[in-house]
Amino acid sequence: MVAMTQFIGCIPATRLGQVGDTCSPSGRRVSNNLPYIRDRRYFTVIATVKKNSSTTIDKASNNHQTIDTGKKRVRIQTFASQIMVLQLTDFTSEITDEELREFTSEYYIPSALHPEVPAADASIADFPVGKVGVYTRFFEFANQRVPLSLFMCNILNHYRLHISQLHCIGAAKISNFEVNCRLLAINPTVHLFRAFYHTCWSNGWVSFSKRAGRLQCYTEKLDALRRWREMFFWVDDALVPWNFAFYTQGLLPRDERPPPGSYSMEDAELINENRIPINAYSEAFLCHMGISRNYFQRPEEVPTFIGDDGQGGCLSFLLPHLVV
């Protein structure tokens, strides 16, 4: 752990909080409900004076320290024992019965899967026998649907990954990759996906990070997604054909780069040249990509996807708009 004085020494004077504020090592104020952070020490500002003021501040003692930022002198009280590392098991579901009914109706989650609201004290790892936990953002942002696409199933099977342990951003990267492949008439395969991504550990969840190198399939990096850990529910484990165990950090296998010849370099280069944003897409679009089976249209309607220039077709570098 980096020493507290090293953390404090890098606080910009312009970002110091007011007396009583709880701050991060960067000087940013945070609320009483600490954010999801990793190994950061927090402090409380208990006194501030201008640097050239005649007011004095007691020298550091115990967990009190005085620092000189150049423009002002600040006395802080450190929280050496409060290191917040919120894990997968620290979150319980906040979804209500009414919200679940509305959600399952909107995203065509069949009643045959018996969706249920978890107990108030249950984390997503506490699913009952015969159930799995799924996040609402898994559907509304990561573009996953029931039944799961063959590509998603292949990814889960290859990594022997329990669907309840899949990070929502990781799920979004899977669907983003599949959509891009469909737009470019490329068959999405596990090894082709692995040419772009490797597994990573994220405080109890398993996600995917970009491999080192120039290959990339998205236009902008997505690092954070608000309020998704607290919105999950149970469905029957018939959603997935396997029942893999949860990984611990030490048991997550090292995901080496796929060997040459296991995927098409031409396809990888084409994806790299035609990157698309990580977005939530319309049901009609997902249906045409083969990810959803839940789009219903009148016989006289023929959906067409057009770009901003008014030209028809599915161009991977344009955000599609549905016209009927």
C-alpha positions as CSV (number, residue, x, y, z in Angstrom):
1,M,0.0,0.0,0.0
2,V,1.3,3.4,-0.9
3,A,2.1,5.5,2.2
4,M,-0.5,8.1,3.1
5,T,2.0,11.0,2.8
6,Q,2.6,10.0,-0.8
7,F,-1.2,10.1,-1.5
8,I,-1.5,13.5,0.3
9,G,1.4,15.0,-1.5
10,C,-0.4,14.8,-4.9
11,I,-3.5,16.7,-3.9
12,P,-4.1,19.8,-6.2
13,A,-4.7,22.9,-4.1
14,T,-7.6,23.9,-6.3
15,R,-9.5,20.7,-5.6
16,L,-9.4,20.7,-1.8
17,G,-12.7,20.3,-0.1
18,Q,-14.3,22.4,2.6
19,V,-14.1,21.7,6.3
20,G,-16.0,18.5,7.1
21,D,-15.8,17.2,3.5
22,T,-14.8,13.6,3.0
23,C,-12.3,13.5,0.1
24,S,-10.4,11.0,-2.0
25,P,-6.6,11.1,-2.4
26,S,-7.1,13.1,-5.6
27,G,-8.9,15.8,-3.5
28,R,-12.3,15.1,-5.0
29,R,-15.2,15.3,-2.6
30,V,-17.4,12.2,-2.2
31,S,-20.7,11.7,-0.5
32,N,-21.4,9.8,2.7
33,N,-22.2,6.8,0.5
34,L,-18.7,6.0,-0.7
35,P,-18.5,5.1,-4.4
36,Y,-17.2,1.8,-5.8
37,I,-13.5,2.2,-5.4
38,R,-10.3,0.1,-5.1
39,D,-7.8,0.4,-2.4
40,R,-8.0,4.2,-1.8
41,R,-7.6,6.0,1.5
42,Y,-10.0,8.7,2.4
43,F,-9.5,11.7,4.6
44,T,-11.6,14.5,6.2
45,V,-10.7,18.1,6.0
46,I,-10.8,19.5,9.5
47,A,-9.2,22.9,9.1
48,T,-8.0,25.1,6.3
49,V,-6.1,28.4,6.4
50,K,-4.4,30.6,3.7
51,K,-0.7,29.9,3.5
52,N,0.4,33.3,4.6
53,S,-2.3,33.7,7.3
54,S,-1.2,34.3,10.9
55,T,-3.5,31.4,12.0
56,T,-1.6,28.4,13.1
57,I,-2.4,24.7,12.8
58,D,-1.1,22.1,15.2
59,K,1.5,19.8,13.8
60,A,0.5,16.3,12.8
61,S,-0.3,13.9,15.6
62,N,-1.7,10.4,15.5
63,N,-4.0,10.3,12.5
64,H,-3.9,14.1,12.0
65,Q,-1.6,15.5,9.4
66,T,-0.9,19.0,8.1
67,I,0.0,19.6,4.5
68,D,1.2,22.6,2.6
69,T,-0.3,22.8,-0.9
70,G,1.4,26.1,-1.9
71,K,-1.7,28.2,-1.6
72,K,-3.2,27.0,1.6
73,R,-2.3,24.8,4.5
74,V,-4.7,22.0,5.3
75,R,-5.1,19.8,8.3
76,I,-6.6,16.4,7.6
77,Q,-7.8,13.5,9.5
78,T,-6.9,10.2,7.8
79,F,-8.9,7.0,7.7
80,A,-6.1,4.5,7.4
81,S,-8.4,1.6,8.4
82,Q,-11.2,2.5,5.9
83,I,-10.3,0.9,2.6
84,M,-13.4,0.3,0.6
85,V,-13.3,-2.6,-1.9
86,L,-16.9,-3.4,-2.7
87,Q,-17.3,-6.9,-4.1
88,L,-20.0,-8.7,-6.0
89,T,-21.4,-10.1,-2.8
90,D,-21.8,-6.7,-1.2
91,F,-24.8,-5.7,-3.4
92,T,-28.4,-6.8,-2.9
93,S,-31.2,-6.2,-5.3
94,E,-33.4,-3.1,-5.1
95,I,-35.9,-4.2,-7.8
96,T,-39.5,-4.3,-6.8
97,D,-42.3,-6.7,-7.8
98,E,-43.9,-4.0,-10.0
99,E,-40.7,-3.0,-11.6
100,L,-39.9,-6.7,-12.4
101,R,-43.4,-7.2,-14.0
102,E,-42.9,-4.1,-16.2
103,F,-39.3,-5.1,-17.1
104,T,-40.1,-8.7,-18.0
105,S,-43.0,-7.5,-20.2
106,E,-40.9,-4.9,-21.9
107,Y,-38.0,-7.2,-22.7
108,Y,-40.0,-10.3,-23.5
109,I,-38.7,-12.4,-20.7
110,P,-41.2,-15.4,-20.7
111,S,-43.1,-16.3,-17.6
112,A,-42.0,-19.9,-18.2
113,L,-38.6,-18.8,-16.7
114,H,-40.5,-17.8,-13.5
115,P,-38.8,-14.4,-12.8
116,E,-38.6,-13.7,-9.1
117,V,-37.5,-10.8,-6.9
118,P,-34.6,-11.8,-4.7
119,A,-34.7,-11.7,-0.9
120,A,-33.7,-8.4,0.6
121,D,-30.4,-9.8,1.9
122,A,-29.4,-11.9,-1.1
123,S,-26.5,-11.0,-3.4
124,I,-26.5,-12.3,-7.0
125,A,-24.3,-15.2,-5.8
126,D,-27.1,-16.4,-3.5
127,F,-29.4,-17.6,-6.2
128,P,-31.7,-20.5,-5.1
129,V,-31.3,-24.0,-6.4
130,G,-32.6,-24.1,-10.0
131,K,-32.2,-20.3,-10.5
132,V,-29.6,-17.9,-11.8
133,G,-29.3,-14.2,-11.3
134,V,-29.4,-11.7,-14.2
135,Y,-29.0,-7.9,-14.2
136,T,-31.6,-5.7,-15.8
137,R,-28.8,-3.8,-17.6
138,F,-27.9,-7.2,-19.1
139,F,-30.9,-6.7,-21.3
140,E,-31.5,-3.0,-21.5
141,F,-27.9,-1.9,-22.1
142,A,-25.9,-5.0,-23.0
143,N,-28.5,-6.0,-25.7
144,Q,-28.9,-9.6,-24.5
145,R,-32.2,-11.4,-25.1
146,V,-34.0,-14.6,-24.3
147,P,-33.1,-17.0,-25.7
148,L,-29.4,-16.1,-25.5
149,S,-27.6,-15.8,-28.9
150,L,-25.5,-18.7,-29.9
151,F,-22.4,-16.5,-29.8
152,M,-23.1,-15.5,-26.1
153,C,-23.6,-19.2,-25.3
154,N,-20.3,-20.1,-27.0
155,I,-18.5,-17.4,-25.0
156,L,-19.9,-18.6,-21.7
157,N,-19.1,-22.2,-22.5
158,H,-15.5,-21.5,-23.6
159,Y,-14.7,-19.6,-20.4
160,R,-16.9,-21.9,-18.3
161,L,-18.4,-18.6,-17.0
162,H,-21.5,-18.5,-14.8
163,I,-23.9,-15.9,-16.3
164,S,-24.5,-14.4,-12.9
165,Q,-20.8,-13.6,-12.6
166,L,-20.5,-11.8,-16.0
167,H,-19.9,-8.1,-15.6
168,C,-22.5,-6.0,-17.4
169,I,-19.9,-4.1,-19.3
170,G,-18.4,-7.4,-20.3
171,A,-21.7,-8.5,-21.6
172,A,-22.0,-5.3,-23.6
173,K,-18.6,-5.9,-25.2
174,I,-19.8,-9.3,-26.3
175,S,-22.9,-8.0,-27.9
176,N,-21.0,-5.1,-29.5
177,F,-18.6,-7.5,-31.0
178,E,-21.4,-9.8,-32.3
179,V,-23.3,-6.8,-33.8
180,N,-20.1,-5.6,-35.6
181,C,-19.5,-9.1,-37.0
182,R,-23.1,-9.3,-38.3
183,L,-22.9,-5.9,-39.9
184,L,-19.7,-7.0,-41.7
185,A,-21.1,-10.4,-42.7
186,I,-18.4,-12.1,-40.5
187,N,-19.1,-15.2,-38.4
188,P,-18.4,-14.3,-34.8
189,T,-16.2,-16.9,-33.2
190,V,-14.7,-17.3,-29.8
191,H,-11.1,-17.2,-31.0
192,L,-11.9,-14.1,-33.1
193,F,-13.3,-12.4,-30.0
194,R,-10.2,-13.4,-28.1
195,A,-8.0,-11.7,-30.6
196,F,-9.5,-8.4,-29.3
197,Y,-10.2,-9.2,-25.7
198,H,-8.9,-11.1,-22.7
199,T,-10.7,-11.9,-19.4
200,C,-10.1,-9.7,-16.4
201,W,-11.2,-9.7,-12.7
202,S,-13.4,-6.9,-11.4
203,N,-14.1,-7.2,-7.7
204,G,-15.9,-10.6,-8.0
205,W,-17.2,-10.2,-11.5
206,V,-15.5,-11.5,-14.7
207,S,-15.2,-9.0,-17.5
208,F,-13.2,-8.4,-20.7
209,S,-10.4,-6.0,-21.4
210,K,-8.9,-4.9,-24.7
211,R,-5.7,-6.9,-25.6
212,A,-2.5,-5.0,-26.0
213,G,-2.0,-4.0,-29.6
214,R,-3.9,-2.1,-32.3
215,L,-6.9,-4.4,-32.7
216,Q,-10.1,-2.7,-31.4
217,C,-13.7,-3.1,-32.2
218,Y,-15.4,-0.2,-30.4
219,T,-15.1,3.5,-31.0
220,E,-15.0,4.7,-27.4
221,K,-13.9,2.9,-24.3
222,L,-16.6,2.2,-21.7
223,D,-15.4,2.1,-18.1
224,A,-18.4,2.7,-16.0
225,L,-22.1,2.1,-15.9
226,R,-24.3,3.6,-13.3
227,R,-26.5,1.7,-10.8
228,W,-26.5,-1.8,-12.4
229,R,-25.2,-3.9,-9.5
230,E,-28.3,-3.2,-7.4
231,M,-30.9,-4.3,-10.1
232,F,-31.1,-8.0,-10.6
233,F,-33.6,-10.8,-10.3
234,W,-33.8,-14.6,-10.5
235,V,-34.9,-16.7,-13.4
236,D,-34.9,-20.5,-14.0
237,D,-31.5,-21.9,-14.8
238,A,-33.0,-23.1,-18.1
239,L,-31.8,-19.7,-19.4
240,V,-28.4,-21.2,-19.9
241,P,-27.5,-24.8,-20.8
242,W,-24.6,-25.0,-18.3
243,N,-24.3,-24.5,-14.6
244,F,-20.7,-23.5,-14.0
245,A,-19.2,-22.6,-10.6
246,F,-18.2,-19.1,-9.7
247,Y,-14.6,-18.2,-10.2
248,T,-12.4,-16.9,-7.4
249,Q,-9.7,-14.4,-8.4
250,G,-6.9,-16.9,-8.1
251,L,-8.7,-19.5,-10.2
252,L,-9.6,-17.4,-13.2
253,P,-7.5,-18.9,-16.0
254,R,-5.0,-16.8,-17.8
255,D,-6.4,-15.9,-21.2
256,E,-3.6,-16.1,-23.6
257,R,-3.8,-14.7,-27.1
258,P,-5.3,-17.2,-29.5
259,P,-2.8,-19.0,-31.7
260,P,-2.2,-18.0,-35.3
261,G,-4.6,-19.8,-37.7
262,S,-7.4,-20.1,-35.1
263,Y,-9.1,-17.1,-36.5
264,S,-9.1,-15.0,-39.7
265,M,-6.7,-12.1,-39.6
266,E,-8.6,-10.6,-42.5
267,D,-11.8,-10.6,-40.5
268,A,-9.9,-9.1,-37.5
269,E,-8.5,-6.3,-39.7
270,L,-12.0,-5.6,-41.2
271,I,-13.5,-5.3,-37.7
272,N,-10.6,-3.0,-36.6
273,E,-11.3,-0.7,-39.6
274,N,-15.0,-0.5,-38.9
275,R,-15.4,0.1,-35.2
276,I,-18.8,0.8,-33.7
277,P,-19.9,2.4,-30.4
278,I,-21.0,0.3,-27.5
279,N,-24.7,1.2,-27.5
280,A,-28.1,-0.1,-26.5
281,Y,-30.0,-0.9,-29.8
282,S,-33.6,-1.1,-30.7
283,E,-35.5,-4.4,-30.7
284,A,-35.9,-4.2,-34.5
285,F,-32.2,-3.8,-35.0
286,L,-31.3,-6.6,-32.7
287,C,-33.8,-8.8,-34.5
288,H,-32.2,-8.1,-37.8
289,M,-28.8,-8.9,-36.3
290,G,-30.2,-12.3,-35.1
291,I,-29.8,-11.5,-31.4
292,S,-33.5,-10.9,-30.7
293,R,-36.5,-12.9,-31.8
294,N,-39.0,-10.5,-30.3
295,Y,-39.7,-8.0,-33.1
296,F,-43.1,-8.0,-34.6
297,Q,-44.1,-6.0,-37.6
298,R,-47.1,-5.8,-39.9
299,P,-46.8,-7.6,-43.2
300,E,-46.8,-4.3,-45.2
301,E,-43.9,-2.9,-43.2
302,V,-40.4,-3.4,-44.5
303,P,-37.7,-2.1,-42.0
304,T,-34.8,-0.4,-43.6
305,F,-31.7,0.9,-41.8
306,I,-30.3,4.1,-43.2
307,G,-27.3,6.3,-42.3
308,D,-27.2,10.0,-41.7
309,D,-26.6,10.6,-45.4
310,G,-30.0,9.0,-46.2
311,Q,-28.5,6.0,-47.9
312,G,-29.9,2.6,-47.1
313,G,-28.1,-0.5,-45.8
314,C,-26.4,-1.6,-42.6
315,L,-23.1,0.3,-42.4
316,S,-21.1,-0.5,-39.3
317,F,-19.6,2.9,-38.9
318,L,-23.1,4.6,-38.8
319,L,-25.6,4.5,-36.0
320,P,-28.7,2.9,-37.6
321,H,-32.1,4.4,-37.6
322,L,-35.2,2.3,-38.2
323,V,-37.5,3.5,-41.0
324,V,-40.8,1.7,-41.8
